[in-house]
């Protein structure tokens, strides 16, 4: 997998959106902790993708894509539930777009 410069920017944007939504105020207890956990999972999953990007086997890449998509879904759930800011739907859509992008990459690579 080639390194995608927009990918890193996308991760930074997701983190900024999440923190903006959470600092705008949340009525749900535990949202901050949920966001921190989801963000940590996302970072670990991204590190896994970077680790196998150049020399990893297709099986390793497929597994790392699955973990990343799962982490994105976790982040999406937290954003959908906890982001009370005016951009909540746009933030969730950004994550949905990232999920769709990586799901397509996974379908293209993981043909088994």
C-alpha positions in Angstrom: 0.0 0.0 0.0 1.3 3.4 -0.9 1.3 6.1 1.8 -1.6 8.4 1.3 -0.9 12.0 2.4 -4.6 12.7 2.7 -4.9 9.8 5.1 -2.8 11.3 7.8 -4.7 14.6 7.4 -8.0 12.7 7.6 -7.0 11.1 10.9 -6.0 14.5 12.3 -9.3 15.9 11.1 -11.2 13.1 12.8 -9.4 13.7 16.1 -10.0 17.5 15.8 -13.7 16.9 15.0 -14.1 14.6 17.9 -12.5 16.9 20.4 -14.5 19.9 19.1 -17.7 18.0 19.4 -16.8 16.8 22.9 -15.6 20.2 24.1 -18.8 21.8 22.8 -20.5 19.9 25.5 -21.9 16.5 26.0 -24.9 15.3 28.0 -23.7 11.7 28.0 -21.5 10.6 30.9 -18.5 8.7 29.7 -18.3 10.2 26.3 -14.8 11.7 26.9 -13.5 8.3 28.0 -15.2 6.6 25.1 -13.6 9.1 22.7 -10.1 8.6 24.2 -10.5 4.8 23.9 -11.8 5.0 20.3 -9.0 7.4 19.4 -6.3 5.0 20.9 -7.8 2.1 19.0 -7.8 4.1 15.8 -4.1 5.1 16.2 -3.1 1.5 17.0 -5.0 0.2 13.9 -3.4 2.9 11.7 0.1 1.9 13.0 -0.8 -1.7 12.0 -1.5 -0.6 8.5 1.7 1.4 8.3 3.7 -1.6 9.6 2.5 -3.9 6.8 2.2 -1.3 4.1 5.4 -2.0 2.2 6.5 -5.5 3.1 3.5 -7.2 4.6 1.8 -10.1 3.1 -1.7 -9.7 1.6 -3.1 -11.6 4.5 -1.4 -9.2 7.0 -2.7 -6.2 5.1 -6.2 -7.7 5.0 -6.1 -8.2 8.8 -4.8 -4.7 9.4 -7.6 -3.2 7.1 -10.2 -5.2 9.1 -8.9 -3.8 12.4 -8.8 -0.3 11.0 -12.4 -0.5 9.8 -13.5 -1.9 13.1 -11.7 1.0 14.9 -13.3 3.5 12.5 -16.7 2.0 13.3 -16.0 2.5 17.0 -15.0 6.1 16.5 -18.1 6.6 14.4 -20.4 5.2 17.1 -18.8 7.6 19.7 -19.2 10.5 17.4 -22.8 9.7 16.5 -23.6 9.3 20.2 -21.5 12.0 21.8 -20.9 14.8 19.3 -23.5 17.4 20.2 -22.0 20.1 18.1 -23.6 21.6 15.0 -21.3 19.6 12.7 -22.2 16.2 14.1 -23.7 14.8 10.9 -20.8 16.1 8.8 -18.3 14.5 11.2 -20.1 11.2 11.1 -20.2 11.4 7.3 -16.5 12.0 7.2 -15.9 8.8 9.1 -18.4 6.9 6.9 -16.5 8.1 3.9 -13.2 6.8 5.4 -14.9 3.4 6.2 -16.2 3.1 2.6 -12.7 4.0 1.2 -11.0 1.3 3.3 -13.7 -1.2 2.7 -13.2 -0.8 -1.0 -9.4 -1.2 -0.6 -10.0 -4.3 1.4 -12.4 -5.8 -1.2 -9.8 -5.1 -3.9 -7.0 -6.8 -2.0 -8.7 -9.5 0.0 -10.2 -11.7 -2.7 -10.6 -14.8 -0.5 
